[in-house]
Amino acid sequence: MQIVLGVSGVHHSYSGPPALDGVDLEVGAGECVALLGPNGAGKTTLVNLAIGLLRVQRGQVLLAGGNPRDAATRRHLGVVQQSLGFPATLKVGELVAGAAVRGGRPRSTAGPVLAELGLTEFVNRRAAKLSGGQKQRLQLAMALVTDPDLLVLDEPTAGLDVVARKQFWQLLEQRRERGTGVLVTTHLIEESAAVADRVVVLADGSVLAKGSPGELVALLPDRTVVARTSLDLDRLRALPGVVAARRDAEYVRLSTRSPEDLLRVLLAEDHQLSDLRVEGAGLEEAVVALTSRPQEVRE
Ligand SMILES: Nc1ncnc2c1ncn2[C@@H]1O[C@H](COP(=O)(O)OP(=O)(O)OP(=O)(O)O)[C@@H](O)[C@H]1O
């Protein structure tokens, strides 16, 4: 497989301890790699090195075989970042055509991409007047208009509803089939399990684990106990054998290595306990467990 992003042995420090400490990562053509990890893990630093916003201090970053700091190499790159705003007065068509020209393509490439992303009817609308989902599609159109080899998506579906999120990923499928590689950072771990071929978990500047979502889940012998309970999360986290606890709508999800013991304690503690079931761990539970007690899982 052709490699569109190759990161090897990368270290990066700002002023304090290293933000990245020997990170390797690859994205192949057509592949979607999700970068996960808690706040401060180093995800933004890694993305900023990949897109050429930061200079590499140690190690190597190759974007489509070149240095991402070079303008010519960056033409192989498309970026969707939450922090990128639009000039409010510009129209959708102008923005996409402008992105094409900046990427060395004719203005006429904008039309087909606007159609591909379902934005043709908004071509004369000012960007500021689009809905959240339409703005995300506009950003994607601006990123895709140069037909990039690598697309970097930073929390691309934050704030979108379930339908808009699904649409967003469906729009990308054809591009991936044509060979565009995708690097996505997201806090929506279960979403990344659905769309990513591979997941890389960063914590404290190091790669804790990498593999397909299924391989990461299989690292854990944990099970998930799901139930409706009146017990609060602090109390649940203090129960014996609970590795992690979180709310999911009206349910709680508890990760544990010994579901039988936990069930006994739960039933004794909460006589109103209902809708009880035990599941295998999901990717979210796996990532929480990996990043909260790395030593135990790494062995
Ligand atoms: N410009 C900066 N100057 C100094 N330290 C920084 C700077 N940017 C990031 N850091 C530090 O580097 C480490 C990694 O930060 P980074 O933003 O890459 O993490 P992250 O995984 O993207 O976090 P989040 O999920 O919160 O966005 C953190 O300890 C952070 O405080």
The ligand as a MOL file (V3000), in Angstrom:
LIG
                    3D

  0  0  0     0  0            999 V3000
M  V30 BEGIN CTAB
M  V30 COUNTS 31 33 0 0 0
M  V30 BEGIN ATOM
M  V30 1 N 1.8720 25.9800 22.1200 0
M  V30 2 C 2.1730 25.2640 23.1890 0
M  V30 3 N 3.0550 25.6950 24.1050 0
M  V30 4 C 3.3940 24.9500 25.1790 0
M  V30 5 N 2.8850 23.7250 25.4410 0
M  V30 6 C 1.9850 23.2350 24.5710 0
M  V30 7 C 1.5850 23.9710 23.4040 0
M  V30 8 N 0.6810 23.2170 22.7230 0
M  V30 9 C 0.5300 22.0800 23.4250 0
M  V30 10 N 1.3040 22.0780 24.5310 0
M  V30 11 C 1.4300 20.9760 25.5220 0
M  V30 12 O 1.7690 19.7930 24.8240 0
M  V30 13 C 1.0490 18.6660 25.3300 0
M  V30 14 C 0.2510 18.0350 24.2010 0
M  V30 15 O -0.7660 18.9480 23.7880 0
M  V30 16 P -1.7000 18.7100 22.5260 0
M  V30 17 O -2.5060 19.9580 22.3280 0
M  V30 18 O -0.8870 18.2120 21.3960 0
M  V30 19 O -2.6410 17.5230 23.0680 0
M  V30 20 P -4.0610 17.0040 22.5340 0
M  V30 21 O -3.9920 15.5190 22.5950 0
M  V30 22 O -4.3680 17.6270 21.2170 0
M  V30 23 O -5.0660 17.5560 23.6230 0
M  V30 24 P -6.6370 17.9730 23.4850 0
M  V30 25 O -7.4060 16.6840 23.2990 0
M  V30 26 O -6.8960 18.5880 24.8140 0
M  V30 27 O -6.7560 18.9300 22.3440 0
M  V30 28 C 0.2060 19.1930 26.4820 0
M  V30 29 O 0.8970 18.9410 27.6790 0
M  V30 30 C 0.1060 20.6750 26.2060 0
M  V30 31 O -0.0210 21.3960 27.4110 0
M  V30 END ATOM
M  V30 BEGIN BOND
M  V30 1 1 1 2
M  V30 2 1 2 3
M  V30 3 2 2 7
M  V30 4 2 3 4
M  V30 5 1 4 5
M  V30 6 2 5 6
M  V30 7 1 6 7
M  V30 8 1 6 10
M  V30 9 1 7 8
M  V30 10 2 8 9
M  V30 11 1 9 10
M  V30 12 1 10 11
M  V30 13 1 11 12
M  V30 14 1 11 30
M  V30 15 1 12 13
M  V30 16 1 13 14
M  V30 17 1 13 28
M  V30 18 1 14 15
M  V30 19 1 15 16
M  V30 20 2 16 17
M  V30 21 1 16 18
M  V30 22 1 16 19
M  V30 23 1 19 20
M  V30 24 2 20 21
M  V30 25 1 20 22
M  V30 26 1 20 23
M  V30 27 1 23 24
M  V30 28 2 24 25
M  V30 29 1 24 26
M  V30 30 1 24 27
M  V30 31 1 28 29
M  V30 32 1 28 30
M  V30 33 1 30 31
M  V30 END BOND
M  V30 END CTAB
M  END
